[in-house]
Amino acid sequence: ALFVGEALVGNDAVDQLKKFNAWLTDLSTAPTPRLVDGIVLTKFDTVDEKKRKCPAFTCGRDEGLCTHLPFTTEGKVGAALSMVYESRAPIMFVGCGQTYSDLRKLNVKHIVSSLLR
């Protein structure tokens, strides 16, 4: 099962994920219910508290919305980390816009380095 949550809601997303897993368990007829296998977080480009303009190009868009750069973030990722910890499921994709082409793979190395700063 794939859980789709909104990054903006913070720790409420963790509660939603727990309730979703409980719902899957309650409705399952299997002896070992299948729980969340992966997570998709939408609006992940908006979790950064400080918006910076694209430093590499003159598109004028905020870095989180700039299509010229690979996906990165330096914002509040604690809720995303908590979701992975609670569910033991990886974040498969993060949404950084309004279309399917705005789905990005999470840059784990960058997230870890931003947490350790």
Secondary structure, 3 states (H helix, E strand, C coil): CEEEEEHHHCHHHHHHHHHHHHHHHHHCCCCCCCCCCEEEEECHHHCCCCCCECCCCCCCCEHHHCCCCCCCCCCCCHHHHHHHHHHCCCEEEEECCCCHHHEECCCHHHHHHHHCC
